[in-house]
Structure formats: structure tokens, C-alpha cells
Amino acid sequence: MLRLAGIRIISSLLVVLGSLILVFAIFYLLPGDPVLSMIDPTYATAEMIQNLRVQLGLDQPFYIQFWHYLSGILRGDFGVSMLNSEPVLPKILAHFPATLMLTLTSTLITAVIGVTLGVLSAVHRNGWIDVLARIIGLFGISMPTFWSGILLILIFSIQLGWFPAMGSDGWQTLVLPSIALGIVGAGFIIRMVRTSMLEVIHEPFITTLRAKGISERVIMYRHALRNALIPVVTVVGMQLGEMLAGTVVIETVFSRQGIGRILADAIMGRDIPVVQGVVFFTAIVYVLINLIVDLSYAYIDPRIRRST
């Protein structure tokens, strides 16, 4: 297990390094001059623009700029905002708890709805419960998050007045965005659990349990479900990382103050250090989540450890 953990950690560090190079290269190659977004070129002279470019190190080659950025990252310095000179990392950490709470709540909704409907769909195959679960799963996969969020606001905020439409204060403001974000992942989990359950049901050990006279309920919910959930762990972990990245749209729709909203505002203001910091910070969290999922997957299934 320690050897497996070491391999996964090394590969994760390489992925983080590749993400850092990719993020920096993309913004380096983007057209436009970030200096012109900081000052008004109408009133600034060419000498002032050039001095500011030299001060920010934008006149240096790519590898030198990247080395300065990498050394700053290793020291925990993600740079400063071009718009208000505010340090990027403290700004991200101040807004990350709201995004993390939204992501965890959405993942919980995804797991509960996905596993429950997936199991019922497999147990009652070709019945009305199966048809209903598959329709809900198709709806969740097909519906964009911004559209489902707008529908939830229209129904439960404007028409019924049950929950606030905007804000990030209190659990009431967390309900609608969590449902809008979680219903998408639930569609994938429903399909995954249903397929995995149907495969396990036809395994020889299920036939043996039935021959021993064990009740169908015990077979399905104690033995079949336990084996069917092994691949679902990986999918739930991947959904957790994707939901973290998907908060950009949801936090914009519901006006929540999280790192997704920071990223959207930074893109609109062409605040490149903030955009780079948020994207790279999200990549780190995503890789960390996948590392934990890989290790837990190997812990659950001994065959993974033996094969490694």
C-alpha cells in the first residue's frame, strides 16, 4: 500500500507541474497586452507603458517569466491582482470555504440521488421505477447547470418564495445551487450504479447465495450493492472535482461569493494573475481529490493492490 501511495503521489506531482506549465503557457500566448488593461492608454505615454511592463517582468522571455512564477508558487506566492494589487492566494483562501461547502453539498446530493435511483432501477429492471429513474438520469445529464439554476430560481424563489435566489449567507442560500449542481452528477451516477448492479446480479456468487436460500433483499442490498459500489467510488471522486470546477457558472447565476465568482470577475477584468491563481489552485485540489480516490479505491479493492 505504501508503494502504491508513493507511485500515486509522484504521478500527482507531475500532473500538478504539467497543469502549472499549461496554465502559464495559455495566458502567455493569449493575444493582447495585460498592461493596457491596468492603465488607460489614452493618457499613458509609451514610456509609461514600457516602464510598467518592465516592472511586472513582462518584457522577459517565457522561460524567465515562468521560472519567477514557479519560484513564487513554491513560496506560496501566487502573485498580486493587476486591478487592486491584492495578493491572490489570501483572496482565494478567503472565498474557498463557500465554494467547498457548495461542492460537498452537491456531491452529497449526487451520491444520495444517484445511488438510490440506480439501485432501484436495477432491482426493478424494466418496471416503472426503472423508467422513471432513467428519465431523471437523462434529464440530469442533458440539462445545463445554468438553465437548471434559472428554473429553480423561477420556481422555488420567485413563484413559491421558499428559498432566496441570491447570496451566500446561511444554509437557505445553499439549497438551490447545490441541487442545480448536484442533479447533473446524479444522472451519471444513476447510469453507473444501474449498469454495475446489473453486472453483479449475474455473477456466480449471487446464484450461490440464492441457492442457499438467502432472501432477495439481503442479496441485493448487502452483497450485490457492496460489490457494485466499488467503481462508483471513482466516479463520485471525479464528479467532486468536476463540480469544483463547475461552480464558476453556478456561483455566477446565484451571485455566490466563491472562487468561481472570483474567476468570472477576473476574466471580465482581464486580471491574469487572479485567473492563473484560481485555475492552478483548482487544479491542485482536483489532483488531490483524485489522489485520495485512487488510494481509497485500492484500499477497497485488494485486487488493485495486488496488481500494482
Secondary structure, DSSP 8 states (H G I E B T S, - for coil): -HHHHHHHHHHHHHHHHHHHHHHHHHHHHSSS-GGGGTS-TTT--HHHHHHHHHHTTTTS-HHHHHHHHHHHHHTT---B-TTT--BHHHHHHHHHHHHHHHHHHHHHHHHHHHHHHHHHHHHTTTSHHHHHHHHHHHHHHHS-HHHHHHHHIIIIIIIS--S-SS--SSTHHHHHHHHHHHHHHHHHHHHHHHHHHHHHHTSHHHHHHHHTT--HHHIIIIIIHHHHTHHHHHHHHHHHHHHHHHHHHHHHHTT--SHHHHHHHHHHTT-HHHHHHHHHHHHHHHHHHHHHHHHHHHHH-HHHHHH-
